[in-house]
Amino acid sequence: MPLRMTGLASGMDTESMIQELMKAQRMKSTKIENKITKLEWTQEKWKSLNSKIYSFYTGVLSKARMESSYLTKKATSSNEGIVEVDAKFTAPEGTHTIKVNSKASSQFVTGGEVQLTGEKAGQKVTYNTLLKDLGFGTTSEVNITVGTESFKFQMDESKTIGDFVETLQDAGLNVSFDTTYQRFFISSKETGLQNKFMISSTGNDLDKLGLGTINDDGTITNGAKDLTVVFASDAEIIYNGATLTSSSNTLSVNGLSITVKGVTDKGNNVIDPSDDEVINININNDTQAVYDMITDFIKSYNELLKEVNTGYYADSSRGYDPLTDEQRKAMSDEEVEKWENKIKDSLLRRDNNLYSVMNAMKAHMSQKVAVNNKGYSLVDFGVAAVDYSEKGILHINGDEDDTLVAIKENDLMKALTEDPETVMKVFTERAGDLYKTMSEQMKSTSLRSALNFYNDKLMSKTLKQYKEDLSDMENKLIGIENRYYRQFAAMETALSQMNAQSSSMASLLGLNTQK
């Protein structure tokens, strides 16, 4: 900023005069700054609201339009200690029978105690212990088969316990060498026969490692004396008379997800399982789950509509503009917050995009649906607006958490119990139509991006233009300020010249008088 000496000839505070003149000029830039601030606040407000509308659209609204959401089934097991069951909407209603012959199991190997030989006998075995010091042949080759995959461990004089563990782990097994109990613990990572594993050695000396040859049928040869093996097994159940097997303890069949937790064999007749316990699985429509889904949908609908109503019907903030730095300094933090909130709360007042969302929500939820030549609306199931001042908020008769309708009969639960298909058709159509309208409202256009309910492109374009206008205005104001300084400088120069001429005249007159 240049250094200016002003008012030397006139004696006036021209600097202050220019600043006062510029205040009037700067009101033009302040107006643009206010437009920028308000538009940025509007963007933030719409982004937050758009996220809530989109969440409603993809969440509870999307779920409420799907028939599968109303066909929820409930499964109960007569012995959940042995069998747990979840039912999909495709599961047939009625009683199903299950017997469990076996559970799916991983294969487990607990090795025998490993001991050093020769001069090192009695010392503790660690991951760094050489296999040869355990008596394992230096030319032996260990073959490992896991499922259908084969792996080899080639022995030499440098190989250690750690090397052997690493090879088994690379083969896909859970392996550790317990230095406290001096033995290997090996298991398959997954259950079922398809994940069983076999181990053998060309030197038949696996017993030196506390192990042994583990065969394809689970038998052990050349094994250490305290080696134990729990062979892999599949789950086997008899479902409605049909024998089914799985490598997992969770089986999916006929719309049911069956989790095996135990066996039904009573242990008194293994050959003939006819007298084993029979687990009865009862499948029924889950009316409570459907009721909860609908109430969740209505609750979310109300929360969104309330926020949309609040924005659209907000009080005007006429006369309120964003505060300047000077105005902020003259106010307390509480006063500033209150002032700005007054503006922010009114930013979506009478917003056309907001009206489109609000109108779609109210219109689609109030229309009738024809079922078997009879018209039904949500009111017929006890779902209605009961207070005009709430602007479309819905209430569910009999809702214990809603004081306005808590004492009324629960018409929705009654309808779900007596005529669930009609309830499903009405709600899926109302939710489906609202979903379609919202889909149309957030399509990409020249004014908005996809998945947005407001004109984000237009806002960004307008904001960019405002910022360009502000930059142009700032440059213009600099020019105006410089012009003021030039004009006052010219005045000072003229006054200085007049003063000089006056001095000369006075001096000349004084000389003439002396003569």
Wavefront OBJ file of the C-alpha trace (Angstrom):
o trace
v 0.000 0.000 0.000
v 1.550 3.349 -1.012
v 2.430 5.935 1.651
v 0.298 9.040 1.143
v 0.771 12.491 2.761
v -2.642 14.173 2.679
v -4.085 17.495 3.917
v -0.755 19.342 4.054
v -2.008 22.389 2.162
v -5.699 22.343 3.093
v -5.314 21.271 6.672
v -8.216 18.843 6.155
v -8.196 15.142 7.196
v -8.605 14.021 3.616
v -7.705 10.411 4.545
v -10.790 10.144 6.749
v -12.909 11.878 4.145
v -11.866 9.363 1.493
v -12.530 6.412 3.808
v -16.032 7.752 4.514
v -16.649 8.140 0.794
v -15.427 4.553 0.251
v -17.815 3.171 2.889
v -20.721 4.088 0.676
v -18.977 2.535 -2.301
v -18.120 -0.631 -0.381
v -21.787 -1.296 0.344
v -21.920 -2.673 -3.190
v -19.275 -5.301 -2.429
v -20.904 -6.054 0.947
v -24.126 -6.935 -0.857
v -22.235 -9.404 -3.055
v -20.430 -10.848 -0.025
v -23.817 -11.358 1.657
v -25.091 -13.208 -1.404
v -22.027 -15.460 -1.306
v -22.436 -16.174 2.422
v -26.139 -16.954 2.119
v -25.613 -19.206 -0.883
v -22.810 -21.106 0.876
v -25.057 -21.569 3.915
v -27.850 -22.761 1.623
v -25.498 -25.273 0.017
v -24.546 -26.660 3.438
v -28.177 -26.867 4.520
v -29.228 -28.653 1.326
v -26.295 -31.072 1.475
v -27.310 -32.130 4.984
v -30.999 -32.440 4.073
v -30.222 -34.194 0.784
v -28.243 -36.814 2.700
v -31.250 -37.462 4.980
v -33.709 -37.686 2.071
v -31.414 -40.043 0.163
v -30.931 -42.197 3.264
v -34.714 -42.460 3.642
v -35.029 -43.275 -0.077
v -32.447 -46.067 -0.054
v -33.315 -47.343 3.420
v -36.785 -47.721 4.929
v -38.640 -46.501 1.820
v -36.886 -49.010 -0.416
v -37.597 -51.773 2.075
v -41.258 -50.809 2.479
v -41.897 -51.108 -1.279
v -40.652 -54.723 -1.452
v -43.148 -57.560 -0.974
v -40.445 -59.703 0.613
v -40.394 -57.276 3.563
v -43.978 -58.293 4.357
v -43.442 -62.038 3.957
v -41.147 -62.373 6.965
v -41.243 -65.824 8.515
v -40.529 -66.833 12.092
v -38.916 -70.172 12.874
v -38.953 -71.837 16.279
v -36.996 -74.962 17.222
v -38.181 -77.460 19.811
v -34.561 -77.823 20.969
v -32.382 -74.801 20.244
v -29.508 -76.475 22.095
v -29.205 -78.830 19.136
v -30.680 -76.921 16.191
v -31.229 -73.218 15.603
v -33.198 -72.106 12.545
v -33.793 -68.835 10.714
v -36.462 -68.678 8.033
v -36.392 -66.653 4.807
v -39.643 -65.439 3.287
v -39.521 -68.389 0.864
v -39.679 -70.972 3.660
v -42.965 -72.929 3.595
v -45.172 -72.559 6.642
v -45.842 -75.561 8.812
v -43.863 -78.060 10.889
v -40.553 -79.481 9.664
v -38.617 -82.323 11.300
v -34.860 -82.603 11.764
v -32.553 -85.242 13.192
v -28.835 -84.577 13.527
v -26.494 -87.533 13.026
v -23.245 -85.572 13.240
v -21.757 -82.105 13.478
v -19.188 -80.695 11.082
v -15.768 -80.635 12.702
v -12.279 -79.496 11.871
v -9.460 -82.003 12.078
v -7.314 -81.699 15.202
v -3.937 -83.226 15.955
v -2.354 -83.048 19.388
v 1.208 -84.279 19.108
v 3.083 -86.331 21.623
v 5.843 -84.872 23.765
v 8.999 -84.084 21.758
v 12.376 -84.842 23.348
v 15.969 -84.157 22.388
v 18.339 -87.099 22.078
v 22.033 -87.682 22.554
v 24.130 -85.038 24.285
v 21.213 -82.580 24.310
v 18.791 -84.967 25.941
v 16.796 -83.274 28.681
v 17.132 -79.768 27.186
v 14.037 -77.768 26.273
v 12.876 -77.878 22.654
v 12.254 -74.471 21.016
v 11.442 -73.152 17.555
v 15.200 -72.972 16.897
v 15.817 -76.618 17.766
v 17.290 -78.610 14.857
v 15.106 -81.502 13.740
v 18.126 -83.761 13.414
v 18.739 -83.367 17.164
v 15.323 -84.946 17.694
v 16.391 -87.976 15.683
v 14.491 -86.972 12.536
v 16.261 -88.218 9.398
v 18.174 -85.588 7.472
v 17.070 -87.089 4.145
v 13.430 -87.534 5.063
v 10.715 -85.828 3.062
v 7.389 -84.935 4.624
v 4.287 -84.957 2.423
v 1.308 -82.881 3.495
v -2.086 -83.016 1.795
v -4.803 -80.518 2.714
v -8.039 -81.156 0.863
v -6.852 -81.627 -2.712
v -3.641 -79.568 -2.338
v -0.234 -81.210 -1.766
v 2.871 -79.733 -0.136
v 6.371 -81.016 0.699
v 8.857 -80.397 3.454
v 12.390 -81.348 2.391
v 14.551 -82.146 5.390
v 18.245 -81.289 5.701
v 20.692 -80.751 8.572
v 19.795 -77.059 8.958
v 16.017 -77.432 9.285
v 14.408 -76.449 12.602
v 11.119 -76.817 14.417
v 10.283 -73.313 13.171
v 10.902 -74.324 9.540
v 8.559 -77.288 9.900
v 5.850 -75.095 11.489
v 6.190 -72.550 8.676
v 5.730 -75.234 5.992
v 2.570 -76.541 7.647
v 1.232 -73.002 7.933
v 1.976 -72.362 4.245
v -0.086 -75.489 3.515
v -3.072 -73.727 5.106
v -3.094 -75.335 8.550
v -3.285 -73.832 12.009
v 0.008 -74.883 13.618
v 1.925 -74.051 16.746
v 4.631 -75.697 18.807
v 3.885 -75.290 22.485
v 7.228 -74.801 24.258
v 5.580 -75.357 27.652
v 4.102 -78.763 26.851
v 6.748 -79.598 24.226
v 4.331 -80.737 21.539
v 2.694 -79.737 18.246
v -0.901 -78.576 17.939
v -2.239 -78.791 14.376
v -5.731 -78.238 13.001
v -7.535 -77.470 9.770
v -8.817 -73.929 9.372
v -12.260 -74.998 8.149
v -14.684 -77.740 9.123
v -15.726 -80.693 6.971
v -14.188 -83.670 5.223
v -13.180 -81.511 2.266
v -10.711 -79.779 4.594
v -9.155 -82.914 6.130
v -5.366 -83.283 5.990
v -2.875 -86.151 5.777
v 0.784 -86.205 6.807
v 3.416 -88.829 5.947
v 7.207 -89.115 5.834
v 9.466 -91.107 3.531
v 11.518 -92.044 6.576
v 8.514 -93.105 8.645
v 10.060 -91.142 11.500
v 7.357 -88.590 12.277
v 7.120 -90.146 15.735
v 10.395 -88.315 16.516
v 8.343 -85.097 16.217
v 5.579 -86.469 18.415
v 3.508 -87.113 15.313
v 2.883 -90.044 12.981
v 1.513 -90.967 9.602
v -2.053 -89.642 9.370
v -3.921 -91.585 6.699
v -6.812 -90.614 4.447
v -9.333 -92.480 6.635
v -8.125 -90.857 9.838
v -6.102 -93.841 11.074
v -2.577 -93.419 12.419
v 0.500 -95.543 11.695
v 3.987 -95.245 13.136
v 2.667 -92.672 15.593
v 4.032 -91.359 18.857
v 2.578 -93.085 21.881
v 0.544 -90.107 23.140
v -0.435 -88.693 19.725
v -4.181 -88.008 19.361
v -6.160 -87.207 16.216
v -9.735 -85.969 15.920
v -10.588 -86.587 12.287
v -12.581 -84.090 10.226
v -16.273 -84.707 9.757
v -19.254 -83.316 7.875
v -22.547 -82.277 9.388
v -25.268 -84.793 8.569
v -28.933 -84.158 9.198
v -32.176 -85.872 8.261
v -34.512 -83.088 7.132
v -38.114 -84.187 6.567
v -36.795 -87.696 5.902
v -34.012 -86.672 3.487
v -30.334 -87.108 4.490
v -28.294 -83.954 3.840
v -24.591 -83.311 4.458
v -22.503 -80.164 4.661
v -18.906 -79.278 5.440
v -20.289 -76.475 7.599
v -22.574 -76.585 10.606
v -24.833 -74.112 8.840
v -27.007 -75.555 6.090
v -29.360 -73.664 3.791
v -32.303 -75.714 2.600
v -35.861 -74.948 1.506
v -35.695 -71.318 2.661
v -34.260 -72.285 6.047
v -30.867 -71.550 7.530
v -30.158 -74.441 9.891
v -27.372 -74.194 12.447
v -26.278 -77.512 13.945
v -25.140 -77.258 17.565
v -25.435 -80.897 18.704
v -26.638 -84.369 17.717
v -29.988 -86.040 18.332
v -28.528 -89.544 18.838
v -29.688 -90.701 22.266
v -26.767 -93.110 22.381
v -28.828 -96.222 22.991
v -29.244 -97.423 19.427
v -26.546 -96.182 17.060
v -27.416 -98.703 14.350
v -31.108 -97.810 14.272
v -31.628 -94.063 14.779
v -35.407 -94.371 14.535
v -35.863 -93.624 18.206
v -33.526 -90.630 18.204
v -34.924 -87.262 19.264
v -36.839 -85.458 16.551
v -36.451 -81.694 16.440
v -39.649 -79.953 15.333
v -39.251 -76.679 13.447
v -42.387 -74.539 13.242
v -42.551 -71.874 10.511
v -45.141 -69.088 10.720
v -45.633 -65.578 9.400
v -43.797 -63.119 11.658
v -46.552 -60.541 12.137
v -44.593 -58.631 14.786
v -41.587 -58.224 12.494
v -43.791 -56.806 9.725
v -45.502 -54.470 12.192
v -42.102 -53.257 13.444
v -40.927 -52.690 9.861
v -43.993 -50.574 9.040
v -43.748 -48.531 12.253
v -40.068 -47.913 11.562
v -40.987 -46.733 8.064
v -43.690 -44.372 9.379
v -41.390 -43.047 12.091
v -38.619 -42.292 9.575
v -41.191 -40.749 7.220
v -42.418 -38.453 9.995
v -38.927 -37.391 11.023
v -38.059 -36.435 7.453
v -41.380 -34.713 6.744
v -41.082 -32.699 9.949
v -37.678 -31.380 8.895
v -38.924 -30.644 5.367
v -41.977 -28.814 6.759
v -39.785 -26.815 9.130
v -37.554 -25.671 6.275
v -40.355 -24.857 3.857
v -42.658 -23.074 6.319
v -39.867 -21.225 8.164
v -40.373 -17.621 9.271
v -39.000 -14.911 7.029
v -35.660 -13.327 7.909
v -36.330 -10.108 5.993
v -34.060 -7.377 7.312
v -31.404 -9.824 8.464
v -28.117 -9.953 6.537
v -24.848 -11.719 7.362
v -22.837 -9.655 9.840
v -19.761 -7.714 8.861
v -16.580 -8.003 10.937
v -17.319 -4.632 12.480
v -20.851 -5.705 13.441
v -19.583 -8.943 14.944
v -17.190 -7.083 17.210
v -20.086 -5.038 18.611
v -22.107 -8.185 19.532
v -21.690 -11.067 21.968
v -21.124 -14.617 20.704
v -24.669 -15.539 21.734
v -26.109 -12.581 19.839
v -24.087 -13.447 16.738
v -25.252 -17.076 16.848
v -28.880 -16.050 17.308
v -28.646 -13.571 14.419
v -27.070 -16.066 12.033
v -29.465 -18.869 12.989
v -32.368 -16.583 12.150
v -30.990 -16.342 8.602
v -29.981 -20.005 8.289
v -33.383 -21.257 9.464
v -35.107 -19.328 6.668
v -32.817 -20.280 3.771
v -35.143 -23.014 2.432
v -38.342 -21.034 3.006
v -40.675 -21.578 0.032
v -37.916 -23.494 -1.799
v -39.356 -25.080 -4.972
v -37.251 -28.238 -4.755
v -38.195 -28.701 -1.123
v -41.859 -28.262 -2.051
v -41.550 -31.025 -4.661
v -40.215 -33.464 -2.066
v -42.786 -32.434 0.551
v -45.702 -32.604 -1.891
v -44.662 -36.050 -3.171
v -44.430 -37.427 0.367
v -47.867 -36.182 1.431
v -49.627 -36.952 -1.856
v -48.438 -40.527 -2.281
v -49.087 -41.494 1.328
v -52.680 -40.271 1.188
v -53.849 -41.905 -2.046
v -56.025 -45.017 -2.235
v -55.043 -48.449 -3.559
v -57.505 -50.808 -5.246
v -57.436 -54.362 -3.856
v -60.088 -56.797 -5.120
v -62.155 -53.902 -6.488
v -62.136 -52.095 -3.164
v -60.221 -48.922 -2.383
v -57.919 -48.845 0.641
v -55.777 -46.105 2.121
v -53.475 -46.047 5.122
v -56.337 -44.653 7.193
v -58.110 -48.011 6.857
v -55.256 -49.577 8.842
v -55.201 -46.928 11.549
v -52.381 -44.885 10.019
v -53.438 -41.261 9.599
v -52.752 -37.597 10.266
v -54.715 -36.548 13.356
v -53.605 -32.944 13.866
v -53.863 -30.470 10.979
v -51.213 -28.228 12.514
v -48.619 -31.037 12.125
v -48.857 -30.681 8.322
v -49.117 -34.353 7.354
v -47.397 -36.157 10.238
v -48.819 -39.704 10.504
v -49.849 -41.573 13.655
v -50.464 -45.304 14.179
v -53.488 -46.113 16.299
v -52.562 -48.035 19.435
v -48.914 -46.954 19.379
v -48.003 -46.972 23.075
v -45.305 -44.337 22.533
v -47.743 -41.889 20.900
v -49.948 -40.136 23.461
v -52.349 -38.859 20.780
v -53.459 -42.359 19.711
v -52.160 -44.719 22.400
v -55.619 -45.541 23.761
v -57.046 -46.433 20.338
v -57.351 -49.966 19.017
v -54.267 -51.170 17.137
v -55.900 -51.438 13.707
v -52.605 -52.106 11.936
v -51.746 -55.173 14.012
v -55.308 -56.425 13.622
v -55.134 -56.042 9.840
v -51.760 -57.776 9.672
v -53.194 -60.693 11.607
v -56.465 -60.972 9.681
v -55.573 -59.807 6.165
v -51.794 -59.428 5.759
v -51.946 -59.621 1.953
v -54.114 -56.499 1.655
v -51.846 -54.597 4.016
v -48.867 -55.657 1.931
v -50.441 -54.532 -1.359
v -51.452 -51.128 -0.013
v -48.142 -50.288 1.641
v -45.963 -51.616 -1.172
v -47.875 -49.571 -3.749
v -47.825 -46.358 -1.697
v -44.133 -46.738 -0.874
v -43.366 -47.867 -4.429
v -44.992 -44.806 -6.026
v -43.155 -42.463 -3.650
v -39.909 -44.283 -4.463
v -40.482 -43.809 -8.213
v -41.251 -40.109 -7.810
v -38.137 -39.564 -5.718
v -36.105 -41.426 -8.341
v -37.352 -38.972 -10.952
v -36.686 -35.991 -8.698
v -33.004 -36.810 -8.315
v -32.145 -37.589 -11.920
v -29.257 -35.640 -13.395
v -30.221 -32.454 -15.279
v -28.479 -29.296 -16.436
v -29.269 -27.842 -12.997
v -28.461 -30.761 -10.707
v -26.238 -33.818 -10.370
v -27.585 -37.344 -10.082
v -28.712 -38.467 -6.600
v -29.476 -34.885 -5.580
v -32.865 -33.369 -4.791
v -31.667 -29.775 -5.223
v -29.987 -27.735 -7.967
v -26.399 -28.195 -6.884
v -24.977 -27.435 -10.347
v -26.888 -24.162 -10.532
v -25.781 -23.209 -7.028
v -22.138 -23.878 -7.828
v -22.384 -21.897 -11.053
v -24.099 -18.982 -9.287
v -21.558 -19.017 -6.459
v -18.712 -18.914 -8.960
v -20.330 -15.930 -10.697
v -20.800 -14.118 -7.370
v -17.123 -14.584 -6.544
v -16.131 -13.258 -9.961
v -18.445 -10.275 -9.459
v -16.854 -9.634 -6.060
v -13.362 -9.733 -7.559
v -14.426 -7.288 -10.280
v -16.039 -5.039 -7.694
v -12.909 -5.050 -5.522
v -10.825 -3.995 -8.515
v -13.368 -1.291 -9.314
v -13.291 -0.017 -5.731
v -9.508 0.195 -5.828
v -9.865 2.349 -8.944
v -12.453 4.573 -7.278
v -10.283 4.965 -4.181
v -7.258 5.874 -6.274
v -9.398 8.416 -8.168
v -10.421 10.027 -4.874
v -6.799 10.256 -3.813
v -5.853 11.808 -7.174
v -8.659 14.363 -6.900
v -7.741 15.365 -3.378
v -4.057 15.447 -4.343
v -4.910 17.790 -7.218
v -6.834 19.979 -4.776
v -3.858 20.031 -2.417
v -1.571 20.943 -5.280
v -3.873 23.761 -6.370
v -4.144 25.075 -2.812
v -0.394 24.872 -2.426
v 0.076 26.901 -5.594
v -2.482 29.488 -4.476
v -0.741 29.765 -1.127
v 2.583 30.270 -2.867
v 1.101 32.976 -5.097
v -0.487 34.704 -2.113
v 2.831 34.715 -0.310
v 4.565 36.189 -3.317
v 1.902 38.896 -3.672
v 2.090 39.763 -0.012
v 5.846 39.946 -0.174
v 5.723 42.209 -3.235
v 3.204 44.534 -1.600
v 5.318 44.739 1.504
v 8.399 45.885 -0.479
v 6.442 48.591 -2.288
v 5.160 49.988 1.011
v 8.730 50.363 2.349
v 9.742 52.446 -0.688
l 1 2 3 4 5 6 7 8 9 10 11 12 13 14 15 16 17 18 19 20 21 22 23 24 25 26 27 28 29 30 31 32 33 34 35 36 37 38 39 40 41 42 43 44 45 46 47 48 49 50 51 52 53 54 55 56 57 58 59 60 61 62 63 64 65 66 67 68 69 70 71 72 73 74 75 76 77 78 79 80 81 82 83 84 85 86 87 88 89 90 91 92 93 94 95 96 97 98 99 100 101 102 103 104 105 106 107 108 109 110 111 112 113 114 115 116 117 118 119 120 121 122 123 124 125 126 127 128 129 130 131 132 133 134 135 136 137 138 139 140 141 142 143 144 145 146 147 148 149 150 151 152 153 154 155 156 157 158 159 160 161 162 163 164 165 166 167 168 169 170 171 172 173 174 175 176 177 178 179 180 181 182 183 184 185 186 187 188 189 190 191 192 193 194 195 196 197 198 199 200 201 202 203 204 205 206 207 208 209 210 211 212 213 214 215 216 217 218 219 220 221 222 223 224 225 226 227 228 229 230 231 232 233 234 235 236 237 238 239 240 241 242 243 244 245 246 247 248 249 250 251 252 253 254 255 256 257 258 259 260 261 262 263 264 265 266 267 268 269 270 271 272 273 274 275 276 277 278 279 280 281 282 283 284 285 286 287 288 289 290 291 292 293 294 295 296 297 298 299 300 301 302 303 304 305 306 307 308 309 310 311 312 313 314 315 316 317 318 319 320 321 322 323 324 325 326 327 328 329 330 331 332 333 334 335 336 337 338 339 340 341 342 343 344 345 346 347 348 349 350 351 352 353 354 355 356 357 358 359 360 361 362 363 364 365 366 367 368 369 370 371 372 373 374 375 376 377 378 379 380 381 382 383 384 385 386 387 388 389 390 391 392 393 394 395 396 397 398 399 400 401 402 403 404 405 406 407 408 409 410 411 412 413 414 415 416 417 418 419 420 421 422 423 424 425 426 427 428 429 430 431 432 433 434 435 436 437 438 439 440 441 442 443 444 445 446 447 448 449 450 451 452 453 454 455 456 457 458 459 460 461 462 463 464 465 466 467 468 469 470 471 472 473 474 475 476 477 478 479 480 481 482 483 484 485 486 487 488 489 490 491 492 493 494 495 496 497 498 499 500 501 502 503 504 505 506 507 508 509 510 511 512 513 514 515
